């Protein structure tokens, strides 16, 4: 009987758990057999994806059997062997939120681009206050691209700005951005200045607003991702290269001088709060020196519902505003944060 248990352990039989070699899986077996699967500990959180049913273990629950904590980046990208969940599991990617109040003092009434026939001549009559919401999901489509190394993910992010309070214009959607991506992600483990180099990746990204001239905007990029972390902190370095387009069909030939050639993302978890800062820059001087800062704060409200605040200053809050400088403030709720 002991041989049968070792070969094919029943997770509901606590005796079978001792036959499991992997620490994380053995602990999960004990939890399930003793009815502890619903217990929330200080080192565990839920991945609030669209399905809302998948629980991802960030770090091991309190136990002397497991002393290796799962990192923030590991909880998001399944980097270590113990965290692999296989393919085609729908996961959260970037924050998913609804901001009923998203306001600026400098709404872009006449979007323009140096491309021919890409300038709006008549002010649109837009209001400064609108609603913004974002949905962002990803899934792993290939685990172990190079043997045991490298996972291929695909992601999709959609963000919309809705003039919901503008009755005179019949409450139109001012701007919606679509961003599909393919990302090859690798697990790393090295130390530098007290930080752990946790991941490296490269992605192919398309972003556009799906509109016709004069409002059409789009670009394609190859983005490198290098992730570092220490307790409660995550830093992502993200330089990118814009894939050149034919100048005759390029909607926004100067977009890199405004929306940048790279960014730094910093995420800080402090208690139940999550703070994030993203800084972009063109890496050019003089008249081509432009950039932006985006700050977000997520805090608990009820169960998985969290408050969400966003402040943006600079160029490129959206594709249509890529060369428009403004400050925005948004208040609302989120269902999924960075971590």
C-alpha positions in Angstrom: 0.0 0.0 0.0 2.9 2.3 0.8 4.2 1.9 -2.8 0.8 2.7 -4.2 0.6 5.9 -2.2 4.1 7.0 -3.3 3.3 6.5 -6.9 -0.2 8.0 -7.0 -0.9 9.8 -3.7 -4.5 10.8 -2.9 -4.3 14.5 -1.9 -7.2 13.8 0.5 -5.2 11.2 2.4 -2.8 13.0 4.7 -0.5 9.9 4.7 0.1 10.4 1.0 1.6 13.9 1.5 4.9 12.6 2.9 5.6 10.9 -0.5 5.7 14.3 -2.3 9.3 15.5 -2.8 8.6 19.2 -3.7 8.3 21.3 -0.6 5.6 23.7 -1.9 3.4 20.8 -3.3 3.8 18.7 -0.1 2.7 21.7 2.0 -0.3 22.3 -0.3 -1.2 18.6 0.1 -1.1 18.9 3.9 -3.2 22.1 3.7 -5.8 20.4 1.5 -6.0 17.3 3.6 -6.6 19.3 6.8 -9.0 21.7 5.3 -6.7 24.7 5.4 -6.9 25.7 1.8 -9.1 28.7 2.5 -6.9 30.1 5.3 -5.3 33.5 4.4 -1.8 34.0 6.0 0.4 37.0 6.0 2.5 35.6 3.2 -0.3 34.7 0.8 -2.5 36.8 -1.6 -5.0 36.2 -4.3 -4.4 36.9 -8.0 -7.6 38.8 -8.7 -7.8 37.9 -12.4 -11.1 37.9 -14.4 -12.1 34.4 -13.3 -11.3 35.3 -9.7 -10.7 31.7 -8.7 -7.0 31.1 -9.0 -5.0 31.6 -5.8 -1.3 32.2 -6.3 1.1 31.6 -3.3 3.5 34.5 -3.1 5.4 33.1 -0.1 5.1 29.9 1.9 2.6 29.9 4.8 4.0 29.8 8.3 5.8 26.4 8.5 9.2 25.1 9.3 9.1 22.8 6.3 9.4 25.6 3.8 11.8 28.5 4.4 12.1 29.9 0.9 9.7 32.8 0.2 8.3 33.3 -3.2 9.3 36.6 -4.6 7.0 39.4 -6.0 8.1 38.8 -9.6 7.8 35.1 -9.1 4.2 35.4 -8.0 3.5 37.4 -11.3 5.6 35.4 -13.8 6.0 31.9 -12.3 9.8 32.1 -12.5 11.0 29.4 -10.1 10.3 25.7 -10.8 8.1 25.5 -7.7 5.8 28.2 -9.0 5.1 26.9 -12.5 1.4 26.5 -13.1 1.4 25.3 -16.7 -0.1 26.9 -19.8 -3.4 28.6 -20.7 -4.2 29.9 -17.2 -5.7 33.3 -17.4 -3.8 35.7 -15.2 -3.8 39.4 -14.4 -1.1 41.5 -16.1 -1.2 45.2 -15.4 -3.7 46.8 -12.9 -7.4 46.4 -13.8 -9.4 49.4 -12.5 -12.3 51.7 -13.0 -11.9 55.5 -12.3 -15.3 57.2 -12.4 -13.5 60.5 -11.8 -10.6 61.2 -14.2 -10.0 64.9 -14.7 -7.5 67.3 -16.3 -7.2 71.0 -16.6 -5.9 70.8 -20.1 -8.0 68.5 -22.3 -6.6 67.9 -25.8 -9.3 69.6 -27.9 -7.3 69.6 -31.2 -5.1 66.5 -31.5 -2.4 66.8 -34.0 0.6 64.9 -35.5 3.2 66.0 -38.1 2.0 63.2 -40.4 -0.2 64.5 -43.3 -3.9 64.7 -42.6 -3.5 63.9 -38.9 -4.5 67.3 -37.4 -7.9 68.2 -36.0 -8.7 71.8 -36.9 -11.9 72.3 -35.0 -12.0 72.0 -31.2 -14.0 68.9 -30.2 -15.9 70.3 -27.3 -14.6 67.8 -24.8 -15.1 68.1 -21.1 -12.2 68.0 -18.6 -13.8 65.4 -16.5 -14.4 61.9 -17.8 -14.2 58.2 -16.8 -11.2 55.9 -17.4 -11.0 52.1 -17.1 -8.5 49.5 -17.9 -8.5 45.7 -18.4 -5.3 43.8 -18.6 -4.8 40.0 -18.8 -2.1 37.5 -19.8 -1.6 33.8 -20.2 1.4 31.5 -20.7 1.3 29.7 -24.0 4.6 27.8 -23.9 6.4 26.7 -20.7 10.1 25.8 -21.1 10.9 27.2 -24.6 14.5 26.2 -24.2 14.3 23.0 -22.2 13.7 24.2 -18.7 14.4 27.8 -19.5 12.2 30.6 -20.9 8.4 30.9 -20.9 6.4 32.5 -23.7 3.5 34.7 -22.6 0.9 36.6 -24.5 -0.9 39.6 -23.0 -3.6 42.1 -23.8 -4.3 45.5 -22.2 -7.1 47.8 -23.1 -7.7 51.3 -21.6 -10.6 53.7 -22.4 -11.4 57.3 -21.6 -15.1 57.9 -21.7 -16.8 61.3 -21.8 -19.6 59.9 -19.8 -20.6 63.3 -18.3 -20.7 65.1 -21.7 -24.4 65.0 -22.6 -23.9 67.6 -25.4 -21.7 65.2 -27.4 -23.9 62.1 -26.5 -21.2 60.8 -24.1 -18.6 59.5 -26.6 -15.6 57.4 -25.9 -12.8 59.9 -26.4 -10.0 57.4 -26.7 -9.4 53.7 -26.4 -5.9 52.1 -26.6 -5.4 48.5 -27.6 -2.1 46.7 -26.7 -1.5 43.1 -27.5 2.0 41.7 -26.6 4.1 38.5 -26.8 6.7 38.2 -24.1 9.6 35.7 -23.6 10.5 35.6 -19.9 13.5 34.1 -18.2 14.3 33.4 -14.5 17.5 34.9 -13.2 19.1 35.0 -9.8 22.1 37.3 -9.1 22.9 40.0 -6.6 23.8 43.7 -7.3 24.0 46.5 -4.8 21.7 44.6 -2.4 19.1 43.8 -5.0 18.3 40.5 -6.6 18.2 40.3 -10.4 15.1 38.2 -10.6 14.0 38.1 -14.3 14.9 39.1 -17.8 12.6 39.2 -20.8 12.0 40.6 -24.3 8.6 41.4 -25.8 7.1 42.4 -29.1 4.3 45.0 -28.5 1.8 46.7 -30.7 -0.2 49.7 -29.4 -2.8 51.7 -31.3 -6.2 53.4 -30.9 -7.9 51.8 -33.8 -9.2 55.1 -35.3 -9.2 56.6 -38.8 -7.4 59.8 -39.9 -6.9 62.4 -38.6 -7.1 60.6 -35.2 -5.2 57.3 -36.0 -2.2 56.7 -33.8 0.0 53.5 -33.5 3.5 52.1 -33.0 5.3 48.8 -32.7 8.1 48.2 -30.3 10.6 45.6 -29.1 10.9 46.0 -25.3 13.6 44.6 -23.0 12.6 43.9 -19.4 15.0 43.5 -16.5 13.5 43.0 -13.1 15.1 43.6 -9.6 13.6 43.2 -6.2 14.2 43.3 -2.5 11.8 42.9 0.4 8.7 44.9 -0.5 10.2 46.5 -3.6 10.3 45.7 -7.3 12.1 47.7 -10.0 11.7 47.1 -13.7 14.0 48.6 -16.3 12.3 48.7 -19.7 14.3 50.2 -22.6 12.6 49.8 -26.0 13.2 50.2 -29.7 10.5 51.4 -32.0 10.2 49.3 -35.2 10.5 51.7 -38.1 7.5 52.4 -40.4 7.2 53.8 -43.9 7.0 57.5 -43.5 4.1 57.6 -45.9 2.0 55.5 -43.5 3.4 56.5 -40.1 0.7 58.2 -38.1 3.1 59.7 -35.6 6.7 59.8 -36.8 7.9 61.7 -33.7 6.2 59.6 -31.0 9.5 58.4 -29.5 10.5 62.0 -28.7 7.3 62.3 -26.5 6.3 58.8 -25.2 9.9 57.9 -24.8 12.5 55.3 -25.6 12.2 53.5 -22.2 10.8 53.7 -18.7 11.6 52.7 -15.1 8.8 51.1 -13.0 9.0 51.1 -9.2 6.5 49.2 -7.1 6.5 49.4 -3.3 4.3 47.2 -1.1 3.8 48.7 2.3 1.4 46.8 4.5 -1.8 46.5 2.6 -1.0 49.4 0.3 0.7 49.3 -3.1 2.5 52.3 -4.5 3.8 52.4 -8.1 5.8 55.0 -10.1 6.5 54.8 -13.8 8.9 57.3 -15.4 9.4 57.6 -19.1 11.9 59.7 -21.1 12.9 60.3 -24.7 16.6 60.1 -23.9 17.2 63.2 -26.1 18.1 66.8 -25.2 16.9 70.2 -26.3 13.6 70.4 -28.1 13.3 66.6 -28.2 13.6 66.1 -24.4 10.2 65.0 -23.1 8.9 62.5 -20.7 6.2 61.7 -18.1 5.5 60.4 -14.6 2.7 58.2 -13.6 2.0 57.5 -9.8 -0.6 55.1 -8.5 -1.8 54.1 -5.1 -3.9 51.1 -4.3 -5.4 50.5 -0.9 -7.9 48.0 0.6 -11.6 48.7 0.8 -13.8 45.6 1.1 -12.6 42.0 0.4 -10.8 42.1 -3.0 -12.1 45.5 -3.9 -9.5 48.2 -3.5 -9.4 51.9 -3.8 -7.2 53.3 -6.6 -5.7 56.7 -7.3 -3.7 57.7 -10.3 -1.8 60.9 -11.0 -0.1 61.5 -14.4 2.0 64.4 -15.5 3.8 64.8 -18.9 3.3 63.6 -22.4 1.5 60.6 -23.7 -1.2 59.7 -21.2 -2.9 58.1 -24.1 -2.0 57.5 -27.8 -4.1 60.4 -29.1 -2.3 62.7 -26.5 1.2 61.4 -27.3 2.5 64.9 -27.9 0.1 66.7 -25.5 1.4 67.8 -22.1 -1.1 67.7 -19.3 -1.7 66.6 -15.7 -4.5 64.1 -14.8 -6.0 62.9 -11.6 -8.1 59.7 -11.3 -10.0 58.2 -8.4 -11.8 54.9 -8.3 -11.5 51.2 -7.5 -9.3 48.3 -8.7 -9.8 44.6 -8.9 -6.2 43.7 -9.7 -2.9 45.5 -8.9 0.6 44.8 -10.0 1.1 42.2 -7.3 
